[in-house]
Amino acid sequence: MANNDLLYQIGITLIPGIGDVTGKKLLAYCGSLEAVFTEKRAALMKIPGIGQSTVNSIVNHDVFNRAEQEMKFIEKYNIKPLFFTDPDYPARLLNCEDGPMLLFYKGTANLNNKRVVSIVGTRRATNYGKDTCNDIVSGLEEKEVLLISGLAYGIDSCAHRKSVSCGIPTVAVLAHGLDRIYPSQNRKLAEMMLKNGGLLTEFLSGSKPDRENFPKRNRIVAGMSDAIIVIESGRRGGALITAELGNSYNRDVFAVPGKLNDEMSGGTNFLIKTNRAALLESPADIAYIMGWEDKPTRKKSQIELFIDLGDDEKLLLEIIRNENEIAIDQLVMKSELTTSKAAAALLNLEFESLIQSLPGKLYKT
C-alpha cells in the first residue's frame, strides 16, 4: 500500500462530521480518497446529503499531521490497517451500512473465517454463566469457528479464555486504541490471544475506553458474526445492544435462559420471550439452527435421476454449484429470474435436499 493511500484513509476518519456512512458516500462520488481532499467546494456541494458544514470541514481540514503520527504507530507495532476495500477486511461488515471505513488489526486469525460466532454477556457473571459459557465454547471446538467478543470482565473474558485453552481462534474487538488494554487485568489474556487470534479496533492510538465508544464496538462484534450468543445480561447493557444490532443486521441471535427473577437473567429471558433470540440450551442447538451439523453425503447425480426439475431449478442449481456459496441477490442477477421466481425455485431445491440455505441468505450445494 502506498503511504499516501493510508494517509488519506486515516485522514478521512479524522474530519469532523464525517462518519462511516458519509465517508463511503464521498468516496463513491469522488472516485478516490485523494479526490475527496482535493475536490472543489462547488463540486462537493452537489453531492446528495452533503451539506455546508460537512463541506467546510473537508475544505478546511487539518488532519494529516495526526494521520502521519498514527502511521508511525502502525509501523512501529506491526499493526495491519484494513480499509473497507481491502480483501482482508471482515467481509460480513460490508453488508452493514454503518460498518467502519477503517479498522486496525493485530493478530493471526482469519477475520473472514467460514464460521464466526460472538459471545457476549454481563460483566458480573455468575458461576452458572461462566460454566455455561465454558460448555458452549468447548462444544464449538470441532466446528472450526472464529470466536469474537469484547475482552470485558465477566462473560467476554470467560469466552476468550476458554477459546485459548481449546485452541479456538478468538478476536477481541476493542473500544479504544491498540496502545492499551482495557481492563488492564486482561493484558496477559490479550497477549495469549495474539498467538491464535487477535485484537481489532476502529479507534486510533490514544483513544480511551470512553462510554460512547462501547456501542460502536458492539456494532462491529454484531456485524462480524454469523451467530451472536448472549449469556447472562440484565435488562439494560451492552449485550442487549449487541443483540439488537445483530437482529438489525439479520444475524442469528441466541440467548441462554436463566432463573426467573434473577437479575442477570432478565435480559436473556426478555430476548427469548420477545422472539429477539432463539433459546439456547447447548452447542448442538447452534449447530442445528445454523446448519453446521455433519450430514451424510449423497450422490446428487443419483438423486436427480428421480427428481423432475424445472428449467428455473436447473438453472439455479448449476449456478450454485459453480459458485460454491452464493447470495440470493447474486443468484437473481446471474439467472435473470425475478426474485419471486428464484425464491420459489430455491425452496423446491431445498425440499429435494439438492441445496442448503445458510445464514445471511446464502445457498450452497
C-alpha positions as CSV (number, residue, x, y, z in Angstrom):
1,M,0.0,0.0,0.0
2,A,1.3,3.5,-0.9
3,N,1.8,5.7,2.1
4,N,-0.4,8.3,0.6
5,D,-3.3,5.8,0.5
6,L,-3.0,5.1,4.2
7,L,-2.6,8.9,4.9
8,Y,-6.0,9.6,3.2
9,Q,-7.7,6.5,4.7
10,I,-6.8,7.7,8.2
11,G,-7.3,11.3,7.3
12,I,-10.9,10.9,6.3
13,T,-11.8,9.3,9.6
14,L,-10.4,12.4,11.4
15,I,-12.5,15.0,9.6
16,P,-15.2,16.3,12.0
17,G,-18.7,15.4,11.0
18,I,-17.8,12.7,8.6
19,G,-18.8,9.2,9.8
20,D,-18.6,5.9,8.1
21,V,-21.8,6.3,6.0
22,T,-20.9,9.8,4.8
23,G,-17.3,8.8,4.2
24,K,-18.3,5.9,1.9
25,K,-20.7,8.2,0.0
26,L,-17.9,10.8,-0.6
27,L,-15.6,8.1,-1.9
28,A,-18.3,6.7,-4.2
29,Y,-19.0,10.2,-5.7
30,C,-15.4,11.5,-5.9
31,G,-13.8,8.2,-7.1
32,S,-10.9,8.2,-4.7
33,L,-10.0,9.4,-1.2
34,E,-7.4,11.8,-2.7
35,A,-10.1,13.3,-4.8
36,V,-12.2,13.9,-1.7
37,F,-9.5,16.0,-0.2
38,T,-8.7,17.9,-3.5
39,E,-12.3,18.4,-4.8
40,K,-13.6,21.9,-5.3
41,R,-16.1,23.2,-2.8
42,A,-18.7,23.7,-5.5
43,A,-18.4,20.0,-6.6
44,L,-18.7,18.8,-3.1
45,M,-21.8,20.8,-2.5
46,K,-23.5,18.9,-5.4
47,I,-23.2,15.5,-3.7
48,P,-26.6,14.5,-2.3
49,G,-26.8,14.7,1.5
50,I,-23.5,16.6,1.9
51,G,-24.3,20.0,3.5
52,Q,-22.4,23.2,4.0
53,S,-20.9,22.3,7.4
54,T,-19.5,19.0,6.0
55,V,-18.0,20.7,3.0
56,N,-16.4,23.3,5.3
57,S,-14.9,20.5,7.4
58,I,-13.4,18.9,4.3
59,V,-12.1,22.1,2.7
60,N,-10.7,23.5,6.0
61,H,-9.3,20.2,7.3
62,D,-6.1,19.9,9.3
63,V,-5.8,16.2,9.8
64,F,-2.6,15.0,8.0
65,N,-0.2,15.6,10.9
66,R,-2.3,13.4,13.2
67,A,-2.7,10.8,10.4
68,E,1.1,10.7,10.0
69,Q,1.6,10.1,13.7
70,E,-0.8,7.2,13.5
71,M,1.1,5.8,10.5
72,K,4.3,5.8,12.6
73,F,2.5,4.0,15.4
74,I,1.1,1.4,13.0
75,E,4.6,0.7,11.6
76,K,6.3,0.6,14.9
77,Y,3.9,-2.0,16.4
78,N,3.3,-4.1,13.2
79,I,-0.4,-3.2,13.1
80,K,-2.4,-4.0,9.9
81,P,-4.7,-1.3,8.7
82,L,-7.8,-2.7,7.0
83,F,-9.7,-0.2,4.8
84,F,-13.1,-1.4,3.8
85,T,-11.9,-2.1,0.2
86,D,-9.1,-4.3,1.5
87,P,-9.6,-8.1,0.7
88,D,-8.7,-8.9,4.3
89,Y,-11.3,-6.5,5.7
90,P,-14.1,-8.5,7.5
91,A,-16.5,-9.1,4.6
92,R,-19.5,-9.5,6.8
93,L,-19.2,-5.9,7.8
94,L,-19.6,-4.8,4.2
95,N,-23.3,-5.7,4.5
96,C,-23.7,-3.3,7.4
97,E,-24.3,0.3,6.2
98,D,-22.6,1.7,9.2
99,G,-19.6,-0.7,9.1
100,P,-16.3,1.1,9.8
101,M,-14.3,2.5,6.9
102,L,-11.1,1.6,8.6
103,L,-10.0,-1.0,11.1
104,F,-6.7,-1.6,12.9
105,Y,-5.8,-5.3,13.4
106,K,-3.0,-7.1,15.3
107,G,-3.2,-10.8,15.2
108,T,-3.1,-14.0,13.2
109,A,-6.7,-15.1,12.9
110,N,-8.6,-15.0,9.6
111,L,-11.3,-12.4,10.1
112,N,-13.2,-13.9,7.2
113,N,-13.3,-17.4,8.7
114,K,-16.1,-19.6,7.3
115,R,-17.9,-19.6,10.6
116,V,-17.9,-16.7,13.1
117,V,-19.6,-16.7,16.5
118,S,-19.7,-13.9,19.0
119,I,-20.3,-14.5,22.7
120,V,-21.4,-11.5,24.9
121,G,-22.8,-11.0,28.3
122,T,-22.7,-9.3,31.7
123,R,-19.5,-8.2,33.4
124,R,-21.0,-9.6,36.6
125,A,-21.1,-13.2,35.5
126,T,-22.3,-15.8,38.0
127,N,-20.9,-19.3,38.3
128,Y,-23.8,-20.5,36.2
129,G,-23.0,-18.0,33.5
130,K,-19.3,-18.9,33.4
131,D,-19.9,-22.7,33.5
132,T,-22.4,-22.3,30.6
133,C,-20.0,-20.2,28.6
134,N,-17.2,-22.8,29.0
135,D,-19.6,-25.6,27.9
136,I,-20.7,-23.7,24.8
137,V,-17.2,-22.7,23.8
138,S,-16.0,-26.3,24.3
139,G,-18.9,-27.5,22.2
140,L,-17.8,-25.2,19.3
141,E,-14.3,-26.6,19.2
142,E,-15.0,-29.0,16.4
143,K,-17.0,-26.5,14.3
144,E,-13.9,-24.6,13.2
145,V,-15.3,-21.2,14.3
146,L,-13.7,-17.9,14.9
147,L,-14.9,-16.6,18.3
148,I,-15.5,-12.8,18.7
149,S,-16.0,-10.9,22.0
150,G,-15.1,-7.7,23.6
151,L,-12.4,-8.5,26.3
152,A,-14.6,-7.1,29.1
153,Y,-14.8,-8.6,32.5
154,G,-17.2,-11.5,33.0
155,I,-18.6,-13.4,30.1
156,D,-16.4,-11.8,27.4
157,S,-13.2,-12.7,29.3
158,C,-14.5,-16.2,30.0
159,A,-15.3,-16.8,26.3
160,H,-11.8,-15.6,25.2
161,R,-10.0,-17.6,28.0
162,K,-11.8,-20.8,27.2
163,S,-11.2,-20.3,23.5
164,V,-7.5,-20.0,24.1
165,S,-7.4,-23.2,26.2
166,C,-9.4,-25.1,23.5
167,G,-7.2,-23.8,20.6
168,I,-10.1,-21.9,19.1
169,P,-9.0,-18.6,17.3
170,T,-10.5,-15.7,19.2
171,V,-10.5,-12.0,18.4
172,A,-11.3,-9.1,20.8
173,V,-13.0,-6.0,19.4
174,L,-11.8,-3.1,21.5
175,A,-13.5,0.2,22.4
176,H,-10.1,2.1,22.4
177,G,-6.8,2.3,20.6
178,L,-4.3,-0.6,20.4
179,D,-1.8,1.3,22.6
180,R,-3.6,0.0,25.7
181,I,-5.6,-2.9,27.1
182,Y,-8.8,-2.3,29.0
183,P,-9.4,-3.7,31.5
184,S,-5.6,-3.8,32.3
185,Q,-6.1,-7.1,34.2
186,N,-6.7,-8.8,30.9
187,R,-3.3,-7.8,29.4
188,K,-1.9,-11.3,29.8
189,L,-5.0,-12.8,28.2
190,A,-4.7,-10.4,25.3
191,E,-1.1,-11.4,24.8
192,M,-2.1,-15.1,24.7
193,M,-4.9,-14.3,22.2
194,L,-2.4,-12.8,19.7
195,K,-0.8,-16.3,19.1
196,N,-4.1,-17.7,17.7
197,G,-6.4,-14.8,17.4
198,G,-6.1,-11.1,17.6
199,L,-7.1,-7.6,18.7
200,L,-9.3,-5.4,16.4
201,T,-10.4,-1.8,16.7
202,E,-11.6,1.2,14.7
203,F,-10.1,3.7,17.2
204,L,-6.7,5.4,16.8
205,S,-4.0,5.1,19.3
206,G,-4.5,7.4,22.3
207,S,-8.3,6.8,22.2
208,K,-9.6,6.0,25.7
209,P,-12.3,3.5,26.5
210,D,-14.9,6.2,26.8
211,R,-18.6,5.3,27.4
212,E,-19.7,6.3,23.9
213,N,-17.2,4.0,22.3
214,F,-18.7,0.8,23.5
215,P,-21.9,0.9,21.4
216,K,-19.6,1.5,18.4
217,R,-17.6,-1.5,19.4
218,N,-20.7,-3.6,19.8
219,R,-21.8,-3.0,16.2
220,I,-18.5,-4.5,14.9
221,V,-19.0,-7.5,17.2
222,A,-22.5,-8.0,15.8
223,G,-21.7,-7.2,12.2
224,M,-18.7,-9.6,12.0
225,S,-20.7,-12.6,13.3
226,D,-22.9,-15.2,11.8
227,A,-24.3,-16.0,15.2
228,I,-24.5,-13.9,18.4
229,I,-24.8,-15.7,21.7
230,V,-25.9,-13.8,24.8
231,I,-25.1,-15.5,28.1
232,E,-26.4,-13.6,31.2
233,S,-27.4,-10.0,30.9
234,G,-29.5,-7.5,32.9
235,R,-32.4,-5.7,31.2
236,R,-30.0,-3.0,30.2
237,G,-26.5,-3.2,29.0
238,G,-24.1,-3.7,26.1
239,A,-25.0,-7.4,25.5
240,L,-28.6,-6.4,24.7
241,I,-27.4,-3.6,22.4
242,T,-25.3,-6.2,20.6
243,A,-28.3,-8.5,20.2
244,E,-30.5,-5.7,18.9
245,L,-27.7,-4.7,16.4
246,G,-27.4,-8.4,15.4
247,N,-31.2,-8.5,14.6
248,S,-30.9,-5.3,12.6
249,Y,-28.1,-6.9,10.5
250,N,-30.2,-10.1,10.0
251,R,-27.8,-12.2,12.1
252,D,-28.9,-15.2,14.1
253,V,-29.2,-14.3,17.8
254,F,-29.2,-16.9,20.6
255,A,-29.8,-16.4,24.4
256,V,-29.2,-18.8,27.3
257,P,-32.3,-18.8,29.6
258,G,-31.8,-18.2,33.3
259,K,-33.8,-18.3,36.6
260,L,-36.9,-16.3,36.9
261,N,-36.4,-13.0,38.8
262,D,-32.6,-13.4,38.6
263,E,-31.1,-10.0,37.8
264,M,-28.5,-11.4,35.4
265,S,-31.2,-13.4,33.6
266,G,-33.6,-10.6,33.0
267,G,-32.0,-9.6,29.7
268,T,-31.6,-13.1,28.2
269,N,-35.1,-14.2,29.2
270,F,-36.5,-10.9,27.7
271,L,-34.8,-11.6,24.4
272,I,-36.3,-15.1,24.3
273,K,-39.8,-14.0,25.4
274,T,-40.0,-11.3,22.8
275,N,-38.6,-13.5,20.0
276,R,-35.5,-11.5,19.6
277,A,-33.3,-14.5,20.2
278,A,-33.6,-18.3,19.9
279,L,-33.4,-20.3,23.1
280,L,-30.0,-21.9,23.5
281,E,-29.6,-24.9,25.8
282,S,-26.5,-26.5,24.3
283,P,-23.9,-26.0,21.5
284,A,-25.9,-28.6,19.5
285,D,-28.7,-26.0,19.2
286,I,-26.3,-23.6,17.4
287,A,-25.1,-26.3,15.0
288,Y,-28.6,-27.4,14.2
289,I,-30.1,-23.9,13.6
290,M,-27.0,-22.7,11.7
291,G,-26.9,-25.8,9.5
292,W,-23.4,-26.8,10.8
293,E,-24.2,-30.4,11.6
294,D,-22.2,-33.0,9.7
295,K,-24.6,-34.7,7.3
296,P,-24.1,-37.9,5.3
297,T,-23.4,-37.0,1.7
298,R,-25.4,-38.5,-1.1
299,K,-24.6,-38.6,-4.8
300,K,-26.5,-35.8,-6.3
301,S,-26.4,-37.3,-9.7
302,Q,-28.3,-40.4,-8.4
303,I,-30.9,-38.3,-6.6
304,E,-31.5,-36.1,-9.6
305,L,-32.4,-39.2,-11.7
306,F,-35.6,-39.5,-9.7
307,I,-36.4,-35.7,-9.5
308,D,-38.1,-33.8,-12.2
309,L,-36.5,-30.4,-12.1
310,G,-38.0,-27.4,-13.9
311,D,-35.9,-25.1,-16.0
312,D,-35.6,-22.5,-13.2
313,E,-34.4,-25.1,-10.7
314,K,-31.9,-26.5,-13.2
315,L,-30.5,-23.0,-13.9
316,L,-30.2,-22.1,-10.2
317,L,-28.7,-25.4,-9.3
318,E,-26.0,-25.0,-11.9
319,I,-25.1,-21.5,-10.8
320,I,-24.9,-22.5,-7.1
321,R,-22.6,-25.5,-8.0
322,N,-20.3,-23.3,-9.9
323,E,-20.1,-20.6,-7.2
324,N,-19.9,-23.0,-4.2
325,E,-21.7,-20.4,-2.0
326,I,-23.8,-17.5,-3.3
327,A,-26.3,-15.0,-2.0
328,I,-29.8,-14.8,-3.3
329,D,-29.4,-11.3,-4.8
330,Q,-26.4,-12.6,-6.8
331,L,-28.4,-15.6,-7.9
332,V,-31.2,-13.3,-9.2
333,M,-28.7,-11.2,-11.1
334,K,-26.9,-14.2,-12.7
335,S,-30.1,-16.2,-13.5
336,E,-32.0,-13.1,-14.7
337,L,-35.1,-14.5,-12.9
338,T,-37.4,-12.4,-10.8
339,T,-36.9,-12.5,-7.1
340,S,-40.2,-14.3,-6.6
341,K,-39.4,-17.0,-9.2
342,A,-35.9,-17.5,-7.8
343,A,-37.3,-17.8,-4.2
344,A,-39.8,-20.4,-5.3
345,A,-37.3,-22.5,-7.2
346,L,-34.8,-22.3,-4.3
347,L,-37.5,-23.6,-2.0
348,N,-38.1,-26.6,-4.2
349,L,-34.4,-27.3,-4.4
350,E,-34.2,-27.2,-0.6
351,F,-37.2,-29.6,-0.3
352,E,-35.4,-32.0,-2.6
353,S,-32.2,-31.7,-0.5
354,L,-30.2,-30.6,-3.5
355,I,-29.1,-27.3,-1.9
356,Q,-28.7,-26.0,1.6
357,S,-29.6,-22.5,2.9
358,L,-27.1,-20.7,5.1
359,P,-27.3,-17.7,7.4
360,G,-27.2,-14.4,5.5
361,K,-29.4,-15.8,2.7
362,L,-26.6,-17.8,1.2
363,Y,-27.0,-21.0,-0.6
364,K,-24.7,-23.9,-1.4
365,T,-25.0,-27.5,-2.7
